Amino acid sequence: QVQVVESGGDLVQAGGSRRLSCVVSGLPIDNVALGWFRQAPGNEREGVSCMPNDEAPYDKGITYYSDSVKGRFTISRNNTENTLYLQMNSLEPADTAMYYCAVGAYRYCTPSWNKEDMYVAWGQGTQVTVSS
């Protein structure tokens, strides 16, 4: 059984930084793509970023970001520790949301990396609140 546990969420001032972590157990993450999603109150869950596995057939070496976080957030993974990260810089109040880690159904992210049905396992989320 795959388990996904996020951590690192907190209350942060605007302009600050935060790093989220996601530990996956029950599955070697070097076989799959991994993603981050977020959901703000009253909004649908939206894709934040996706990282394919190292041998993905279509998008090897490419990482994906939503337009709203591009240039500020960085996704990375440590396959040895089975952990995914999301480094968030220059945080804005609009980044306030519950952040979810997701394990992909495939090795690649493209073309629908921001669609929830591309992922087969989800964590419970970690809350990030950015104060102005």
Protein Blocks (a to p, Z undefined) as FASTA:
>chain_A
ZZdddehiacddehiacddddddehiafklpccddddddehiacddfbdcddfklfklgo
iacddfklgojaccdddfklopacdddehiafklgccddddddfbfbfbfclmbfklpcb
dcebjaddddZZ
